[in-house]
Amino acid sequence: MSVVIILEGVDADRFTVAVSPLAELAAGLHVLTEHAHHPEQAPWAVEVIRTAPPAFRSGLRRFAPLWTALRWRAFYPGLNGDISLDQFAELTAYTCVSGYHGFDFSRLLHAPGQAAALRQAASRLPEPHLRLAEDLLDDAESLRADVSAFVDLCREVFFNDLWSETEPILTRAAHLLRRRLADEGPAAALASLSPSGVTSTDPTRVIFDKVHHAIINPARTPVFLIPTRYGAPHLLAKNEPGLPPVVHFPVEGPGVSVTLARSRLLALTDPSRARLCRLIARQAMTTADLAERLSMTRPQVSRHLRVLRELGLVRVERNGRYVHYGLDLAAVERIGRDVATALQH
């Protein structure tokens, strides 16, 4: 699965790089709800929740579907001012079912069939998805007021401090991306947003490895590019029907892609390669020494070492006419964390 951005005939002016406090608020709320997935921010999240008033903790649970699996589109620009109650209901319903495919909630408040579909789909997900769906169907106007009040409470509890610290970082990242768009073009600029981003030609496009599929064509609809600090390591691509697409990218993305993390794991499952790694984990060795100890030919050892070097798991030390190979223990120790991070990206 992948998100594909078609760039044939597209110039940099089809992209708007913007800093969005609401988008960063959503990212912060996601970390507060899912802080086990964000170890770097976990101490901050635990402290915010510990010191927050009961009303905030209650809202964090009640409105969690708005920022967990499917980020609420109302957090992002492109809605042209205040949204109507019908649009509020439609966008909120999609978060209650964590998806768009196969659903039509455009007349949710007026079509009993759409309301029934919402209840059925939300009931298959963990709470509070169904409870939020029921609140929406019972009194959408009251729910909208409650969400607005919770956003105001967030500013008081944690977001004012977070934003004063984070805004300069996001502003700088936005400036750098604008320059890259102008100097290098959309393909290079977009591919730089994620280690999973690759550029392809005929037609020119950038492809991000994601767990859902979407095709974004900036030639038809301009795209918003929004940096995030607290959203790391996730790169989100929002492509709701009838609304401008959004790419919410981390200013500090993961160091490796899911493909590289998987390749490193697989490389160490080979029994011969694992034995080689055990030797060079203790001390750096030459190809000749490894071949003798492993009862392998030098070409066989060289092939294993080449694989490990290409994956960044082996360091090379030149001592006179000898070349010694050692295992990069720091890189090996990061494999588990890299896999967990890459799977979330």
Buried (B, 14 or more C-beta within 10 A) or exposed (E): EBBBBBBEEBEBEBBBBBBBBBBBBBBBBBBBBBBEBBEEBBEBBEEBBEEBEEEBBEBBEBBBBBBBBBBBBBBBBBBEEEBEEBBBBBBBBBBBBBBBEEBBBBBBBEEEEBBEBBBEBBEEBEEBBBBBBBBBBEEBEEBBEBBEEBBEBBBEBBBEEBBEEBBEBBEEBBEBBBEBBEEEBBBBBBBBBBBBBBBEEEEBBBBBBBEEEBEBBBEEBBBBBBBBBBBBBBBBBBBBEEBBBBBBBBBEBBBBBBEBBBBBBEBBEEEBBEBBBEBBEEEBBBBEBBBEEBEBEEEBBBBBBEBBBEBBBBBEEEEEEEBBBBBBEEBBEBBEBBBBBBBBB
